[in-house]
Amino acid sequence: MNKPPYTIRNADWDDDRLALKHVRRVVFMQEQGVPEALEWDEWDAAARHFLAEDAQGHPIGTARLLPDGHIGRMAVLEFWRRRGIGTAMMRHVLAAARETGFGHVELAAQTHALKFYERFGFVAHGDEFMDAGIPHRTMRLEL
Ligand SMILES: CC(C)(COP(=O)(O)OP(=O)(O)OC[C@H]1O[C@@H](n2cnc3c(N)ncnc32)[C@H](O)[C@@H]1OP(=O)(O)O)[C@@H](O)C(=O)NCCC(=O)NCCS
């Protein structure tokens, strides 16, 4: 099967907020049941955002990088999963983190996604914990 085309780009919370929010609303709030009050936080205005778009420019994936080197809100719409988009987004985020000069990055991984992050070299630390009702582990990658 041919892979449908998509692009990954840097996004901006002011200009791309509707697109970023659409993906996060569908994936985290509707699919995973994360409460709206937990989905949007004060970090969105300060974070660097990344957007995956289909050939028509519709938003299909998001990620963000916080000023302290935390990666989060990694999401791909269900229809588009397992086609390499999450991998392409993570590579884009890690390139941005290296360019910024971070020595390492961290994230809170939903436990079902540990294997996805391990592929990039992320290592899990500490005990499992609950956030928004979902089990997580802290993961770290030396850059
Ligand atoms: C996690 C997520 C972003 C991955 O995006 P994706 O576009 O499907 O990822 P890729 O296609 O690049 O996957 C690459 C590899 O990661 C692994 N992988 C991806 N999702 C996985 C999952 N849920 N469980 C186990 N392995 C997974 C697979 O090995 C996959 O390779 P394969 O398809 O050849 O087997 C996506 O599943 C998602 O949005 N999930 C819902 C939101 C979420 O849980 N986000 C993570 C928050 S910490």
The ligand as an SDF file (V2000), in Angstrom:
LIG
                    3D

 48 50  0  0  0  0  0  0  0  0999 V2000
    1.8790    7.0300   20.0920 C   0  0  0  0  0  0  0  0  0  0  0  0
    1.5110    7.5800   18.7130 C   0  0  0  0  0  0  0  0  0  0  0  0
    1.7510    9.0920   18.6730 C   0  0  0  0  0  0  0  0  0  0  0  0
    2.3920    6.8950   17.6560 C   0  0  0  0  0  0  0  0  0  0  0  0
    2.1330    7.4900   16.3970 O   0  0  0  0  0  0  0  0  0  0  0  0
    2.2300    6.6400   15.0370 P   0  0  0  0  0  0  0  0  0  0  0  0
    2.1450    7.6040   13.9120 O   0  0  0  0  0  0  0  0  0  0  0  0
    1.2420    5.5470   15.0600 O   0  0  0  0  0  0  0  0  0  0  0  0
    3.7020    6.0360   15.1670 O   0  0  0  0  0  0  0  0  0  0  0  0
    4.5670    5.3160   14.0400 P   0  0  0  0  0  0  0  0  0  0  0  0
    3.7050    4.8800   12.8940 O   0  0  0  0  0  0  0  0  0  0  0  0
    5.7060    6.1840   13.7160 O   0  0  0  0  0  0  0  0  0  0  0  0
    5.0450    4.0260   14.8520 O   0  0  0  0  0  0  0  0  0  0  0  0
    6.3710    3.6140   14.8290 C   0  0  0  0  0  0  0  0  0  0  0  0
    6.5220    2.3650   15.6600 C   0  0  0  0  0  0  0  0  0  0  0  0
    6.2390    2.6140   17.0170 O   0  0  0  0  0  0  0  0  0  0  0  0
    5.6310    1.4600   17.5680 C   0  0  0  0  0  0  0  0  0  0  0  0
    4.3180    1.8610   18.0440 N   0  0  0  0  0  0  0  0  0  0  0  0
    3.5480    2.8860   17.6310 C   0  0  0  0  0  0  0  0  0  0  0  0
    2.4350    2.9740   18.3580 N   0  0  0  0  0  0  0  0  0  0  0  0
    2.5150    1.9590   19.2510 C   0  0  0  0  0  0  0  0  0  0  0  0
    1.6720    1.5230   20.2760 C   0  0  0  0  0  0  0  0  0  0  0  0
    0.5140    2.1340   20.5790 N   0  0  0  0  0  0  0  0  0  0  0  0
    2.0660    0.4460   20.9750 N   0  0  0  0  0  0  0  0  0  0  0  0
    3.2270   -0.1870   20.7090 C   0  0  0  0  0  0  0  0  0  0  0  0
    4.0680    0.1890   19.7380 N   0  0  0  0  0  0  0  0  0  0  0  0
    3.7070    1.2510   19.0350 C   0  0  0  0  0  0  0  0  0  0  0  0
    5.5470    0.4140   16.5170 C   0  0  0  0  0  0  0  0  0  0  0  0
    6.6890   -0.4150   16.6470 O   0  0  0  0  0  0  0  0  0  0  0  0
    5.6080    1.2240   15.2610 C   0  0  0  0  0  0  0  0  0  0  0  0
    6.2150    0.5500   14.2010 O   0  0  0  0  0  0  0  0  0  0  0  0
    5.3560   -0.4880   13.2990 P   0  0  0  0  0  0  0  0  0  0  0  0
    4.0730    0.2040   12.9330 O   0  0  0  0  0  0  0  0  0  0  0  0
    6.2680   -0.7260   12.1430 O   0  0  0  0  0  0  0  0  0  0  0  0
    5.1590   -1.6840   14.1740 O   0  0  0  0  0  0  0  0  0  0  0  0
    0.0220    7.2610   18.3710 C   0  0  0  0  0  0  0  0  0  0  0  0
   -0.1860    5.8680   18.5710 O   0  0  0  0  0  0  0  0  0  0  0  0
   -1.0010    8.0290   19.1630 C   0  0  0  0  0  0  0  0  0  0  0  0
   -1.3270    9.1810   18.8510 O   0  0  0  0  0  0  0  0  0  0  0  0
   -1.5800    7.4100   20.2010 N   0  0  0  0  0  0  0  0  0  0  0  0
   -2.6360    8.0410   20.9790 C   0  0  0  0  0  0  0  0  0  0  0  0
   -2.1170    9.1930   21.8070 C   0  0  0  0  0  0  0  0  0  0  0  0
   -1.0350    8.7490   22.7360 C   0  0  0  0  0  0  0  0  0  0  0  0
   -1.1770    7.7730   23.4620 O   0  0  0  0  0  0  0  0  0  0  0  0
    0.0700    9.4870   22.7020 N   0  0  0  0  0  0  0  0  0  0  0  0
    1.2240    9.1950   23.5310 C   0  0  0  0  0  0  0  0  0  0  0  0
    1.1310    9.9860   24.7620 C   0  0  0  0  0  0  0  0  0  0  0  0
    2.5230    9.6250   25.8290 S   0  0  0  0  0  0  0  0  0  0  0  0
  1  2  1  0
  2  3  1  0
  2  4  1  0
  2 36  1  0
  4  5  1  0
  5  6  1  0
  6  7  2  0
  6  8  1  0
  6  9  1  0
  9 10  1  0
 10 11  2  0
 10 12  1  0
 10 13  1  0
 13 14  1  0
 14 15  1  0
 15 16  1  0
 15 30  1  0
 16 17  1  0
 17 18  1  0
 17 28  1  0
 18 19  1  0
 18 27  1  0
 19 20  2  0
 20 21  1  0
 21 22  1  0
 21 27  2  0
 22 23  1  0
 22 24  2  0
 24 25  1  0
 25 26  2  0
 26 27  1  0
 28 29  1  0
 28 30  1  0
 30 31  1  0
 31 32  1  0
 32 33  2  0
 32 34  1  0
 32 35  1  0
 36 37  1  0
 36 38  1  0
 38 39  2  0
 38 40  1  0
 40 41  1  0
 41 42  1  0
 42 43  1  0
 43 44  2  0
 43 45  1  0
 45 46  1  0
 46 47  1  0
 47 48  1  0
M  END
$$$$
